[in-house]
Amino acid sequence: MSCIFCRVVGGEIPAEIVAADAGAVAFLDVHPLADGHVLVVPRAHAATLEAMSSADVAALFTLVARVAGPARQAVGAAGTTIGINNGPATGQTVPHVHVHIVPRWPDDGAGSVHSLFRAGPRRPIGEVGAAIRTALSG
């Protein structure tokens, strides 16, 4: 087993596990962006969210919802940024789905999700909506 997160889930690599259930495991990131930075991973290996079964997605996000508040409270944060880098183009470095729960404080220097993208021209939303509906039906 070469996937580092599969090895954490399997108990091969030690981790600071904060919660676990039948479908997912939550543990502290060893390179945290902030105190309390938790990664939540599905037990079943999948490189991207869309490669997961509906049951595994439900299990993953159930644990995310269960851990987010306590992670924030434990470190006295004002909120959390919760996100997924889904595929190599997004900066995903471990090809196993993982949800970041990052505690946040006012004026911590980090931006919102919107700060990741530059303003600029976009395709008309009706055109994009039609393309997504077509992809969903095909």
Phi, psi and omega in degrees: 000115183260342181290123183299323180286327174297323179291324174295311180302321181280357179082007180286327180244128179293146179210157176273083183283129180254340178195152177202150172215191185296335186251343187204163180227139178241130181214159181287139177291133180284347174236068189292144172280339178199161173303136179086008179294113183250142170252135175242124184235146174288148176294322179281130181291133172205135182283326182226159181302317182289349176274354182273153173286159178301322180294320179291323176297316180298317180296318180300309185285337172295318179289323176303311181297324181290326186269332188304309181296308178300324178297317178297311183297321185298329182251007177069031181279159180273341182188188177219147167257128182240126183204164178229131167267113191249086181110155184303325182295342182267355183101007177295119183258339175248118184281056174219125183310134175209137180257126176271130169245109185244113176299146184227152178230153175303140177059033179279358177090349178267151181261183176277174176304324181297336181285352179284341189241144177276147174289150179169179182294144178229159175294153177302137185297329177297320178295316180294317178301317179297319180296320179293316179299321178297315179296323179293325183276345184259000000 
